[in-house]
Amino acid sequence: MLKNCAMLRQQADRIKELEKLVSDMIYEKSSGVYDRPQIKELSDEEIKAIANNLTCTPDKNWNVLFAREILKKASEK
């Protein structure tokens, strides 16, 4: 019974935290404080060009480099 009470208190605390986060996000968005940079969609040609221009060495992970370049290019648009 005591374990159940402790678990319920933890869940209630977590719900309060989540409610506060959502409330803060809604406030920030409505007040204009919430300003996330827009990332534009890349064309297939742009993605292929990025992939073709990558140079990798054995010590670097190609997937990570590719993802970084894609995000960088999309945020520049």
PyMOL Python script that loads the backbone (N, CA, C, O; Angstrom):
from pymol import cmd

cmd.read_pdbstr("""\
ATOM      1  N   MET A   1       0.824  -1.200   0.000  1.00  0.00           N
ATOM      2  CA  MET A   1       0.000   0.000   0.000  1.00  0.00           C
ATOM      3  C   MET A   1       0.867   1.264   0.000  1.00  0.00           C
ATOM      4  O   MET A   1       0.594   2.214  -0.733  1.00  0.00           O
ATOM      5  N   LEU A   2       1.921   1.262   0.835  1.00  0.00           N
ATOM      6  CA  LEU A   2       2.796   2.433   0.889  1.00  0.00           C
ATOM      7  C   LEU A   2       3.544   2.625  -0.432  1.00  0.00           C
ATOM      8  O   LEU A   2       3.760   3.755  -0.869  1.00  0.00           O
ATOM      9  N   LYS A   3       3.938   1.519  -1.062  1.00  0.00           N
ATOM     10  CA  LYS A   3       4.620   1.609  -2.355  1.00  0.00           C
ATOM     11  C   LYS A   3       3.689   2.218  -3.400  1.00  0.00           C
ATOM     12  O   LYS A   3       4.108   3.031  -4.224  1.00  0.00           O
ATOM     13  N   ASN A   4       2.429   1.816  -3.355  1.00  0.00           N
ATOM     14  CA  ASN A   4       1.449   2.371  -4.302  1.00  0.00           C
ATOM     15  C   ASN A   4       1.258   3.861  -4.092  1.00  0.00           C
ATOM     16  O   ASN A   4       1.150   4.618  -5.057  1.00  0.00           O
ATOM     17  N   CYS A   5       1.215   4.287  -2.841  1.00  0.00           N
ATOM     18  CA  CYS A   5       1.055   5.717  -2.535  1.00  0.00           C
ATOM     19  C   CYS A   5       2.250   6.510  -3.051  1.00  0.00           C
ATOM     20  O   CYS A   5       2.088   7.583  -3.632  1.00  0.00           O
ATOM     21  N   ALA A   6       3.452   5.976  -2.834  1.00  0.00           N
ATOM     22  CA  ALA A   6       4.661   6.655  -3.302  1.00  0.00           C
ATOM     23  C   ALA A   6       4.669   6.748  -4.823  1.00  0.00           C
ATOM     24  O   ALA A   6       5.039   7.779  -5.385  1.00  0.00           O
ATOM     25  N   MET A   7       4.264   5.678  -5.481  1.00  0.00           N
ATOM     26  CA  MET A   7       4.230   5.669  -6.932  1.00  0.00           C
ATOM     27  C   MET A   7       3.215   6.692  -7.454  1.00  0.00           C
ATOM     28  O   MET A   7       3.491   7.410  -8.414  1.00  0.00           O
ATOM     29  N   LEU A   8       2.055   6.753  -6.824  1.00  0.00           N
ATOM     30  CA  LEU A   8       1.038   7.713  -7.245  1.00  0.00           C
ATOM     31  C   LEU A   8       1.499   9.150  -7.043  1.00  0.00           C
ATOM     32  O   LEU A   8       1.211  10.019  -7.867  1.00  0.00           O
ATOM     33  N   ARG A   9       2.216   9.404  -5.945  1.00  0.00           N
ATOM     34  CA  ARG A   9       2.750  10.746  -5.712  1.00  0.00           C
ATOM     35  C   ARG A   9       3.765  11.119  -6.790  1.00  0.00           C
ATOM     36  O   ARG A   9       3.765  12.242  -7.295  1.00  0.00           O
ATOM     37  N   GLN A  10       4.629  10.167  -7.136  1.00  0.00           N
ATOM     38  CA  GLN A  10       5.617  10.419  -8.187  1.00  0.00           C
ATOM     39  C   GLN A  10       4.932  10.712  -9.518  1.00  0.00           C
ATOM     40  O   GLN A  10       5.334  11.622 -10.243  1.00  0.00           O
ATOM     41  N   GLN A  11       3.912   9.951  -9.831  1.00  0.00           N
ATOM     42  CA  GLN A  11       3.185  10.172 -11.070  1.00  0.00           C
ATOM     43  C   GLN A  11       2.487  11.525 -11.065  1.00  0.00           C
ATOM     44  O   GLN A  11       2.472  12.221 -12.081  1.00  0.00           O
ATOM     45  N   ALA A  12       1.913  11.898  -9.938  1.00  0.00           N
ATOM     46  CA  ALA A  12       1.249  13.195  -9.827  1.00  0.00           C
ATOM     47  C   ALA A  12       2.258  14.329  -9.994  1.00  0.00           C
ATOM     48  O   ALA A  12       1.969  15.326 -10.656  1.00  0.00           O
ATOM     49  N   ASP A  13       3.446  14.180  -9.393  1.00  0.00           N
ATOM     50  CA  ASP A  13       4.497  15.189  -9.546  1.00  0.00           C
ATOM     51  C   ASP A  13       4.929  15.307 -11.009  1.00  0.00           C
ATOM     52  O   ASP A  13       5.128  16.410 -11.517  1.00  0.00           O
ATOM     53  N   ARG A  14       5.069  14.177 -11.671  1.00  0.00           N
ATOM     54  CA  ARG A  14       5.480  14.179 -13.072  1.00  0.00           C
ATOM     55  C   ARG A  14       4.403  14.826 -13.945  1.00  0.00           C
ATOM     56  O   ARG A  14       4.728  15.567 -14.873  1.00  0.00           O
ATOM     57  N   ILE A  15       3.156  14.563 -13.665  1.00  0.00           N
ATOM     58  CA  ILE A  15       2.057  15.182 -14.415  1.00  0.00           C
ATOM     59  C   ILE A  15       2.089  16.694 -14.231  1.00  0.00           C
ATOM     60  O   ILE A  15       1.881  17.438 -15.190  1.00  0.00           O
ATOM     61  N   LYS A  16       2.348  17.158 -13.005  1.00  0.00           N
ATOM     62  CA  LYS A  16       2.443  18.602 -12.759  1.00  0.00           C
ATOM     63  C   LYS A  16       3.580  19.216 -13.560  1.00  0.00           C
ATOM     64  O   LYS A  16       3.432  20.298 -14.127  1.00  0.00           O
ATOM     65  N   GLU A  17       4.732  18.518 -13.608  1.00  0.00           N
ATOM     66  CA  GLU A  17       5.866  19.010 -14.384  1.00  0.00           C
ATOM     67  C   GLU A  17       5.503  19.135 -15.859  1.00  0.00           C
ATOM     68  O   GLU A  17       5.803  20.145 -16.496  1.00  0.00           O
ATOM     69  N   LEU A  18       4.858  18.108 -16.393  1.00  0.00           N
ATOM     70  CA  LEU A  18       4.472  18.117 -17.798  1.00  0.00           C
ATOM     71  C   LEU A  18       3.449  19.206 -18.094  1.00  0.00           C
ATOM     72  O   LEU A  18       3.521  19.863 -19.133  1.00  0.00           O
ATOM     73  N   GLU A  19       2.496  19.399 -17.181  1.00  0.00           N
ATOM     74  CA  GLU A  19       1.506  20.456 -17.359  1.00  0.00           C
ATOM     75  C   GLU A  19       2.184  21.824 -17.399  1.00  0.00           C
ATOM     76  O   GLU A  19       1.815  22.682 -18.200  1.00  0.00           O
ATOM     77  N   LYS A  20       3.164  22.020 -16.542  1.00  0.00           N
ATOM     78  CA  LYS A  20       3.894  23.290 -16.520  1.00  0.00           C
ATOM     79  C   LYS A  20       4.660  23.495 -17.818  1.00  0.00           C
ATOM     80  O   LYS A  20       4.666  24.594 -18.372  1.00  0.00           O
ATOM     81  N   LEU A  21       5.304  22.445 -18.302  1.00  0.00           N
ATOM     82  CA  LEU A  21       6.030  22.548 -19.565  1.00  0.00           C
ATOM     83  C   LEU A  21       5.105  22.923 -20.717  1.00  0.00           C
ATOM     84  O   LEU A  21       5.429  23.794 -21.524  1.00  0.00           O
ATOM     85  N   VAL A  22       3.966  22.268 -20.788  1.00  0.00           N
ATOM     86  CA  VAL A  22       3.005  22.558 -21.857  1.00  0.00           C
ATOM     87  C   VAL A  22       2.479  23.988 -21.711  1.00  0.00           C
ATOM     88  O   VAL A  22       2.366  24.716 -22.698  1.00  0.00           O
ATOM     89  N   SER A  23       2.165  24.378 -20.501  1.00  0.00           N
ATOM     90  CA  SER A  23       1.679  25.730 -20.250  1.00  0.00           C
ATOM     91  C   SER A  23       2.726  26.764 -20.672  1.00  0.00           C
ATOM     92  O   SER A  23       2.387  27.764 -21.305  1.00  0.00           O
ATOM     93  N   ASP A  24       3.983  26.531 -20.327  1.00  0.00           N
ATOM     94  CA  ASP A  24       5.057  27.451 -20.700  1.00  0.00           C
ATOM     95  C   ASP A  24       5.212  27.518 -22.218  1.00  0.00           C
ATOM     96  O   ASP A  24       5.422  28.597 -22.773  1.00  0.00           O
ATOM     97  N   MET A  25       5.108  26.374 -22.887  1.00  0.00           N
ATOM     98  CA  MET A  25       5.238  26.351 -24.338  1.00  0.00           C
ATOM     99  C   MET A  25       4.106  27.127 -24.999  1.00  0.00           C
ATOM    100  O   MET A  25       4.332  27.866 -25.957  1.00  0.00           O
ATOM    101  N   ILE A  26       2.894  26.961 -24.491  1.00  0.00           N
ATOM    102  CA  ILE A  26       1.746  27.684 -25.043  1.00  0.00           C
ATOM    103  C   ILE A  26       1.927  29.187 -24.837  1.00  0.00           C
ATOM    104  O   ILE A  26       1.662  29.975 -25.744  1.00  0.00           O
ATOM    105  N   TYR A  27       2.379  29.583 -23.645  1.00  0.00           N
ATOM    106  CA  TYR A  27       2.605  31.001 -23.364  1.00  0.00           C
ATOM    107  C   TYR A  27       3.676  31.564 -24.294  1.00  0.00           C
ATOM    108  O   TYR A  27       3.501  32.629 -24.886  1.00  0.00           O
ATOM    109  N   GLU A  28       4.788  30.835 -24.415  1.00  0.00           N
ATOM    110  CA  GLU A  28       5.881  31.317 -25.260  1.00  0.00           C
ATOM    111  C   GLU A  28       5.434  31.465 -26.706  1.00  0.00           C
ATOM    112  O   GLU A  28       5.775  32.445 -27.368  1.00  0.00           O
ATOM    113  N   LYS A  29       4.678  30.504 -27.194  1.00  0.00           N
ATOM    114  CA  LYS A  29       4.221  30.563 -28.583  1.00  0.00           C
ATOM    115  C   LYS A  29       3.250  31.722 -28.789  1.00  0.00           C
ATOM    116  O   LYS A  29       3.340  32.431 -29.792  1.00  0.00           O
ATOM    117  N   SER A  30       2.326  31.923 -27.855  1.00  0.00           N
ATOM    118  CA  SER A  30       1.335  32.979 -28.018  1.00  0.00           C
ATOM    119  C   SER A  30       1.930  34.370 -27.821  1.00  0.00           C
ATOM    120  O   SER A  30       1.423  35.345 -28.375  1.00  0.00           O
ATOM    121  N   SER A  31       3.000  34.469 -27.037  1.00  0.00           N
ATOM    122  CA  SER A  31       3.600  35.773 -26.793  1.00  0.00           C
ATOM    123  C   SER A  31       4.703  36.112 -27.790  1.00  0.00           C
ATOM    124  O   SER A  31       5.264  37.207 -27.758  1.00  0.00           O
ATOM    125  N   GLY A  32       5.009  35.172 -28.671  1.00  0.00           N
ATOM    126  CA  GLY A  32       6.046  35.428 -29.658  1.00  0.00           C
ATOM    127  C   GLY A  32       7.441  35.127 -29.159  1.00  0.00           C
ATOM    128  O   GLY A  32       8.410  35.274 -29.903  1.00  0.00           O
ATOM    129  N   VAL A  33       7.559  34.713 -27.924  1.00  0.00           N
ATOM    130  CA  VAL A  33       8.869  34.373 -27.368  1.00  0.00           C
ATOM    131  C   VAL A  33       9.375  33.085 -27.995  1.00  0.00           C
ATOM    132  O   VAL A  33      10.576  32.888 -28.180  1.00  0.00           O
ATOM    133  N   TYR A  34       8.446  32.232 -28.311  1.00  0.00           N
ATOM    134  CA  TYR A  34       8.767  30.928 -28.876  1.00  0.00           C
ATOM    135  C   TYR A  34       9.126  31.126 -30.340  1.00  0.00           C
ATOM    136  O   TYR A  34       8.242  31.286 -31.182  1.00  0.00           O
ATOM    137  N   ASP A  35      10.407  31.115 -30.644  1.00  0.00           N
ATOM    138  CA  ASP A  35      10.838  31.390 -32.011  1.00  0.00           C
ATOM    139  C   ASP A  35      11.809  30.306 -32.453  1.00  0.00           C
ATOM    140  O   ASP A  35      13.023  30.441 -32.302  1.00  0.00           O
ATOM    141  N   ARG A  36      11.266  29.245 -32.993  1.00  0.00           N
ATOM    142  CA  ARG A  36      12.088  28.136 -33.478  1.00  0.00           C
ATOM    143  C   ARG A  36      12.470  28.416 -34.927  1.00  0.00           C
ATOM    144  O   ARG A  36      11.616  28.781 -35.735  1.00  0.00           O
ATOM    145  N   PRO A  37      13.755  28.245 -35.258  1.00  0.00           N
ATOM    146  CA  PRO A  37      14.137  28.471 -36.654  1.00  0.00           C
ATOM    147  C   PRO A  37      13.437  27.486 -37.574  1.00  0.00           C
ATOM    148  O   PRO A  37      13.301  26.306 -37.253  1.00  0.00           O
ATOM    149  N   GLN A  38      13.002  27.976 -38.707  1.00  0.00           N
ATOM    150  CA  GLN A  38      12.319  27.129 -39.671  1.00  0.00           C
ATOM    151  C   GLN A  38      13.331  26.395 -40.528  1.00  0.00           C
ATOM    152  O   GLN A  38      14.274  27.001 -41.036  1.00  0.00           O
ATOM    153  N   ILE A  39      13.145  25.111 -40.688  1.00  0.00           N
ATOM    154  CA  ILE A  39      14.011  24.312 -41.540  1.00  0.00           C
ATOM    155  C   ILE A  39      13.221  23.977 -42.790  1.00  0.00           C
ATOM    156  O   ILE A  39      12.124  23.424 -42.719  1.00  0.00           O
ATOM    157  N   LYS A  40      13.785  24.315 -43.923  1.00  0.00           N
ATOM    158  CA  LYS A  40      13.114  24.100 -45.200  1.00  0.00           C
ATOM    159  C   LYS A  40      13.424  22.710 -45.736  1.00  0.00           C
ATOM    160  O   LYS A  40      14.448  22.112 -45.405  1.00  0.00           O
ATOM    161  N   GLU A  41      12.532  22.215 -46.561  1.00  0.00           N
ATOM    162  CA  GLU A  41      12.710  20.912 -47.171  1.00  0.00           C
ATOM    163  C   GLU A  41      13.727  21.005 -48.308  1.00  0.00           C
ATOM    164  O   GLU A  41      13.742  21.980 -49.059  1.00  0.00           O
ATOM    165  N   LEU A  42      14.573  19.988 -48.425  1.00  0.00           N
ATOM    166  CA  LEU A  42      15.567  19.938 -49.494  1.00  0.00           C
ATOM    167  C   LEU A  42      15.053  19.063 -50.633  1.00  0.00           C
ATOM    168  O   LEU A  42      14.315  18.101 -50.418  1.00  0.00           O
ATOM    169  N   SER A  43      15.457  19.418 -51.835  1.00  0.00           N
ATOM    170  CA  SER A  43      15.080  18.601 -52.990  1.00  0.00           C
ATOM    171  C   SER A  43      15.960  17.352 -53.035  1.00  0.00           C
ATOM    172  O   SER A  43      16.996  17.284 -52.374  1.00  0.00           O
ATOM    173  N   ASP A  44      15.533  16.375 -53.817  1.00  0.00           N
ATOM    174  CA  ASP A  44      16.327  15.156 -53.978  1.00  0.00           C
ATOM    175  C   ASP A  44      17.706  15.478 -54.538  1.00  0.00           C
ATOM    176  O   ASP A  44      18.704  14.880 -54.133  1.00  0.00           O
ATOM    177  N   GLU A  45      17.758  16.419 -55.466  1.00  0.00           N
ATOM    178  CA  GLU A  45      19.031  16.796 -56.070  1.00  0.00           C
ATOM    179  C   GLU A  45      19.983  17.399 -55.037  1.00  0.00           C
ATOM    180  O   GLU A  45      21.180  17.108 -55.043  1.00  0.00           O
ATOM    181  N   GLU A  46      19.446  18.239 -54.150  1.00  0.00           N
ATOM    182  CA  GLU A  46      20.283  18.840 -53.110  1.00  0.00           C
ATOM    183  C   GLU A  46      20.817  17.773 -52.153  1.00  0.00           C
ATOM    184  O   GLU A  46      21.979  17.823 -51.749  1.00  0.00           O
ATOM    185  N   ILE A  47      19.985  16.831 -51.802  1.00  0.00           N
ATOM    186  CA  ILE A  47      20.407  15.751 -50.906  1.00  0.00           C
ATOM    187  C   ILE A  47      21.478  14.892 -51.566  1.00  0.00           C
ATOM    188  O   ILE A  47      22.472  14.538 -50.932  1.00  0.00           O
ATOM    189  N   LYS A  48      21.277  14.556 -52.844  1.00  0.00           N
ATOM    190  CA  LYS A  48      22.275  13.754 -53.565  1.00  0.00           C
ATOM    191  C   LYS A  48      23.599  14.501 -53.675  1.00  0.00           C
ATOM    192  O   LYS A  48      24.660  13.890 -53.540  1.00  0.00           O
ATOM    193  N   ALA A  49      23.558  15.805 -53.919  1.00  0.00           N
ATOM    194  CA  ALA A  49      24.778  16.601 -54.017  1.00  0.00           C
ATOM    195  C   ALA A  49      25.540  16.592 -52.699  1.00  0.00           C
ATOM    196  O   ALA A  49      26.767  16.489 -52.689  1.00  0.00           O
ATOM    197  N   ILE A  50      24.829  16.698 -51.607  1.00  0.00           N
ATOM    198  CA  ILE A  50      25.474  16.650 -50.295  1.00  0.00           C
ATOM    199  C   ILE A  50      26.146  15.296 -50.093  1.00  0.00           C
ATOM    200  O   ILE A  50      27.295  15.226 -49.656  1.00  0.00           O
ATOM    201  N   ALA A  51      25.432  14.229 -50.411  1.00  0.00           N
ATOM    202  CA  ALA A  51      25.987  12.882 -50.250  1.00  0.00           C
ATOM    203  C   ALA A  51      27.224  12.688 -51.112  1.00  0.00           C
ATOM    204  O   ALA A  51      28.201  12.081 -50.673  1.00  0.00           O
ATOM    205  N   ASN A  52      27.187  13.197 -52.331  1.00  0.00           N
ATOM    206  CA  ASN A  52      28.320  13.034 -53.249  1.00  0.00           C
ATOM    207  C   ASN A  52      29.537  13.849 -52.834  1.00  0.00           C
ATOM    208  O   ASN A  52      30.666  13.472 -53.149  1.00  0.00           O
ATOM    209  N   ASN A  53      29.330  14.951 -52.137  1.00  0.00           N
ATOM    210  CA  ASN A  53      30.436  15.822 -51.744  1.00  0.00           C
ATOM    211  C   ASN A  53      31.079  15.448 -50.420  1.00  0.00           C
ATOM    212  O   ASN A  53      32.099  16.026 -50.044  1.00  0.00           O
ATOM    213  N   LEU A  54      30.502  14.495 -49.714  1.00  0.00           N
ATOM    214  CA  LEU A  54      31.076  14.107 -48.422  1.00  0.00           C
ATOM    215  C   LEU A  54      32.359  13.316 -48.631  1.00  0.00           C
ATOM    216  O   LEU A  54      32.435  12.418 -49.470  1.00  0.00           O
ATOM    217  N   THR A  55      33.352  13.675 -47.851  1.00  0.00           N
ATOM    218  CA  THR A  55      34.575  12.875 -47.832  1.00  0.00           C
ATOM    219  C   THR A  55      34.740  12.341 -46.423  1.00  0.00           C
ATOM    220  O   THR A  55      34.753  13.096 -45.451  1.00  0.00           O
ATOM    221  N   CYS A  56      34.865  11.045 -46.331  1.00  0.00           N
ATOM    222  CA  CYS A  56      34.955  10.410 -45.020  1.00  0.00           C
ATOM    223  C   CYS A  56      36.277   9.674 -44.875  1.00  0.00           C
ATOM    224  O   CYS A  56      36.838   9.140 -45.832  1.00  0.00           O
ATOM    225  N   THR A  57      36.734   9.673 -43.674  1.00  0.00           N
ATOM    226  CA  THR A  57      37.903   8.873 -43.324  1.00  0.00           C
ATOM    227  C   THR A  57      37.397   7.722 -42.472  1.00  0.00           C
ATOM    228  O   THR A  57      36.289   7.792 -41.941  1.00  0.00           O
ATOM    229  N   PRO A  58      38.180   6.672 -42.330  1.00  0.00           N
ATOM    230  CA  PRO A  58      37.715   5.515 -41.558  1.00  0.00           C
ATOM    231  C   PRO A  58      37.322   5.830 -40.114  1.00  0.00           C
ATOM    232  O   PRO A  58      36.521   5.112 -39.516  1.00  0.00           O
ATOM    233  N   ASP A  59      37.883   6.898 -39.559  1.00  0.00           N
ATOM    234  CA  ASP A  59      37.570   7.224 -38.163  1.00  0.00           C
ATOM    235  C   ASP A  59      36.301   8.050 -38.005  1.00  0.00           C
ATOM    236  O   ASP A  59      35.912   8.354 -36.878  1.00  0.00           O
ATOM    237  N   LYS A  60      35.648   8.420 -39.096  1.00  0.00           N
ATOM    238  CA  LYS A  60      34.428   9.227 -39.009  1.00  0.00           C
ATOM    239  C   LYS A  60      33.224   8.432 -39.488  1.00  0.00           C
ATOM    240  O   LYS A  60      33.317   7.638 -40.423  1.00  0.00           O
ATOM    241  N   ASN A  61      32.110   8.655 -38.841  1.00  0.00           N
ATOM    242  CA  ASN A  61      30.871   7.965 -39.178  1.00  0.00           C
ATOM    243  C   ASN A  61      30.148   8.732 -40.289  1.00  0.00           C
ATOM    244  O   ASN A  61      29.729   9.871 -40.083  1.00  0.00           O
ATOM    245  N   TRP A  62      30.002   8.119 -41.453  1.00  0.00           N
ATOM    246  CA  TRP A  62      29.402   8.774 -42.610  1.00  0.00           C
ATOM    247  C   TRP A  62      27.985   9.241 -42.326  1.00  0.00           C
ATOM    248  O   TRP A  62      27.597  10.335 -42.735  1.00  0.00           O
ATOM    249  N   ASN A  63      27.206   8.414 -41.624  1.00  0.00           N
ATOM    250  CA  ASN A  63      25.809   8.769 -41.343  1.00  0.00           C
ATOM    251  C   ASN A  63      25.700  10.056 -40.545  1.00  0.00           C
ATOM    252  O   ASN A  63      24.838  10.891 -40.817  1.00  0.00           O
ATOM    253  N   VAL A  64      26.578  10.215 -39.558  1.00  0.00           N
ATOM    254  CA  VAL A  64      26.552  11.422 -38.723  1.00  0.00           C
ATOM    255  C   VAL A  64      26.952  12.637 -39.547  1.00  0.00           C
ATOM    256  O   VAL A  64      26.312  13.684 -39.459  1.00  0.00           O
ATOM    257  N   LEU A  65      28.000  12.507 -40.343  1.00  0.00           N
ATOM    258  CA  LEU A  65      28.422  13.624 -41.188  1.00  0.00           C
ATOM    259  C   LEU A  65      27.325  14.017 -42.174  1.00  0.00           C
ATOM    260  O   LEU A  65      27.074  15.202 -42.395  1.00  0.00           O
ATOM    261  N   PHE A  66      26.677  13.018 -42.761  1.00  0.00           N
ATOM    262  CA  PHE A  66      25.599  13.264 -43.713  1.00  0.00           C
ATOM    263  C   PHE A  66      24.442  14.003 -43.039  1.00  0.00           C
ATOM    264  O   PHE A  66      23.921  14.978 -43.580  1.00  0.00           O
ATOM    265  N   ALA A  67      24.051  13.538 -41.866  1.00  0.00           N
ATOM    266  CA  ALA A  67      22.944  14.175 -41.133  1.00  0.00           C
ATOM    267  C   ALA A  67      23.281  15.619 -40.792  1.00  0.00           C
ATOM    268  O   ALA A  67      22.435  16.502 -40.933  1.00  0.00           O
ATOM    269  N   ARG A  68      24.503  15.869 -40.347  1.00  0.00           N
ATOM    270  CA  ARG A  68      24.902  17.243 -40.007  1.00  0.00           C
ATOM    271  C   ARG A  68      24.854  18.156 -41.225  1.00  0.00           C
ATOM    272  O   ARG A  68      24.377  19.288 -41.141  1.00  0.00           O
ATOM    273  N   GLU A  69      25.343  17.665 -42.346  1.00  0.00           N
ATOM    274  CA  GLU A  69      25.349  18.472 -43.565  1.00  0.00           C
ATOM    275  C   GLU A  69      23.919  18.747 -44.054  1.00  0.00           C
ATOM    276  O   GLU A  69      23.615  19.849 -44.509  1.00  0.00           O
ATOM    277  N   ILE A  70      23.067  17.759 -43.958  1.00  0.00           N
ATOM    278  CA  ILE A  70      21.663  17.940 -44.350  1.00  0.00           C
ATOM    279  C   ILE A  70      21.003  19.023 -43.489  1.00  0.00           C
ATOM    280  O   ILE A  70      20.343  19.922 -44.010  1.00  0.00           O
ATOM    281  N   LEU A  71      21.186  18.928 -42.180  1.00  0.00           N
ATOM    282  CA  LEU A  71      20.600  19.941 -41.277  1.00  0.00           C
ATOM    283  C   LEU A  71      21.163  21.313 -41.536  1.00  0.00           C
ATOM    284  O   LEU A  71      20.431  22.303 -41.526  1.00  0.00           O
ATOM    285  N   LYS A  72      22.466  21.382 -41.769  1.00  0.00           N
ATOM    286  CA  LYS A  72      23.104  22.673 -42.035  1.00  0.00           C
ATOM    287  C   LYS A  72      22.535  23.300 -43.309  1.00  0.00           C
ATOM    288  O   LYS A  72      22.190  24.481 -43.322  1.00  0.00           O
ATOM    289  N   LYS A  73      22.438  22.515 -44.369  1.00  0.00           N
ATOM    290  CA  LYS A  73      21.913  23.009 -45.645  1.00  0.00           C
ATOM    291  C   LYS A  73      20.434  23.431 -45.507  1.00  0.00           C
ATOM    292  O   LYS A  73      20.030  24.469 -46.030  1.00  0.00           O
ATOM    293  N   ALA A  74      19.653  22.631 -44.813  1.00  0.00           N
ATOM    294  CA  ALA A  74      18.232  22.960 -44.649  1.00  0.00           C
ATOM    295  C   ALA A  74      18.029  24.221 -43.835  1.00  0.00           C
ATOM    296  O   ALA A  74      17.094  24.976 -44.103  1.00  0.00           O
ATOM    297  N   SER A  75      18.869  24.471 -42.856  1.00  0.00           N
ATOM    298  CA  SER A  75      18.711  25.680 -42.036  1.00  0.00           C
ATOM    299  C   SER A  75      19.181  26.933 -42.767  1.00  0.00           C
ATOM    300  O   SER A  75      18.791  28.045 -42.409  1.00  0.00           O
ATOM    301  N   GLU A  76      20.022  26.757 -43.794  1.00  0.00           N
ATOM    302  CA  GLU A  76      20.492  27.895 -44.584  1.00  0.00           C
ATOM    303  C   GLU A  76      19.429  28.394 -45.559  1.00  0.00           C
ATOM    304  O   GLU A  76      19.454  29.560 -45.952  1.00  0.00           O
ATOM    305  N   LYS A  77      18.508  27.538 -45.948  1.00  0.00           N
ATOM    306  CA  LYS A  77      17.478  27.892 -46.946  1.00  0.00           C
ATOM    307  C   LYS A  77      16.523  28.934 -46.419  1.00  0.00           C
ATOM    308  O   LYS A  77      15.601  29.341 -47.127  1.00  0.00           O
TER     309      LYS A  77
END
""", "prot")
cmd.dss("prot")
cmd.show_as("cartoon", "prot")
cmd.util.cbc("prot")
cmd.orient("prot")
